[in-house]
Structure formats: C-alpha cells, structure tokens
C-alpha cells in the first residue's frame, strides 16, 4: 500500500498519491532498476531544471523540475516495496535533495537577474540572497533540532516540496506574465525566513522550560527531514 509521510502536505501529497504512486508500480517490475538510481535521476532532473532556468528556458526548467519532483516520491516507496529501505539510502536522498533544491533557487535567481521585469537589481539581489539562505536554513534547522531533541512543532509549509512547486508553477507561468519568477522569488525570500524565526522562538521557549526544570535535552539519533525532526527510524529515500 502506498504511504505518505505526516509531513507531506497539500500539493506534495497529491503529487505522491496521483503521480508518483502509479509510476512506482510500473517501475517496481524492473528488478534492474535500483532505488538509488531513481534518487540520482530525480536529483539530476532538479539540477538540470536549475541550469535550464539560469540559461533562460523557464518552460523546460519547469518540466525538468516537475519530473524531479515526481521521481523524488518514487525512490523511497520503491525501496520499501522491495524491503531494501535503509538509513544509508535516506541519507543519500537527503543530501542529493540539497543539490536539487539549491540549483532550482539559484537558477531562478539568475533568470530574474537576466530578466528583471523592470524591478531594481539591488532588490532582486537582496531577495535572491534571502531565498538561498532561507532554503538552506529550513533544512539545517530541521537537522540540528533533531540532533538536539528539540520539538519544532508540526511540519512546515515551507518545505522543499512547497518551494519546488512554487518554482515550477512560476516557470510555467512566465510566458503569461514576466512577474511570475519575481513573485516566486519573493515567496522564497520571505516564507522560509518567517519559518526559521518561528523555530528560533519556539526553541527559545523550550530552552527556558527545560532550564527551569534543571534538565538537559538528550541528543536524538534519528536524522531529520526537510519538514521537521524525525519522529521514527530512518527509511531509504523518502517517498
């Protein structure tokens, strides 16, 4: 049976259930295809999407990004169906996700700098920097909080799935309005930063509560995903 994670929300859940799941069933019959291969292809598609955006091809970039997003929901489920899920596979998937995530944000930023749509370059550079920093901090704060056993609350809506979907939609909408990439960049610059500030505030409150009880938090051993601290043993690439 196809499973989604509690951290999968909205569009990402729909993609996994209606696009990734049927593809997984088709690929499951090929014993030569390994989950790690799917992970590599998914990450490569994401990186290629970023390159396409940077070179000024938003439609191609959107299609490559969408392919990577769909495949990113296949590898983990394929491993679970074959009973080959592992912590190593999950680590492999998480690291390669960062390459795809960074390439997409970087490609979008370069596209906008080359096609500013009348917006000040200084403003675009500021948004570009905030978007890159915010995307990295979402993942880093999740992993760090997990290692320190900090509770960040529920899953974030600023996850990689959401960020990637925003970039894909903006790329496809670019022929309709030249402001679409700028709107996506504005979202990427603001929402992740707001989420990181929320996490810092929550961690500060939790630290005060722990200090008042004279307790020290114990380090967690399970790795975190992009959405928040892991609550269960790690899997092969997430699906």
ZIRAHU-V124897 format. One record per run of one state. SS is the DSSP state (@ for helix, = for strand, . for the rest). FROM is the first residue (numbers start at 1). TO is the last residue. If there is no record, write none. Layout:
ss=SS from=FROM to=TO
ss=SS from=FROM to=TO
This chain:
ss=. from=1 to=9
ss=@ from=10 to=27
ss=. from=28 to=34
ss=@ from=35 to=54
ss=. from=55 to=57
ss=@ from=58 to=71
ss=. from=72 to=74
ss=@ from=75 to=82
ss=. from=83 to=86
ss=@ from=87 to=114
ss=. from=115 to=120
ss=@ from=121 to=147
ss=. from=148 to=159
ss=@ from=160 to=173
ss=. from=174 to=179
ss=@ from=180 to=213
ss=. from=214 to=239
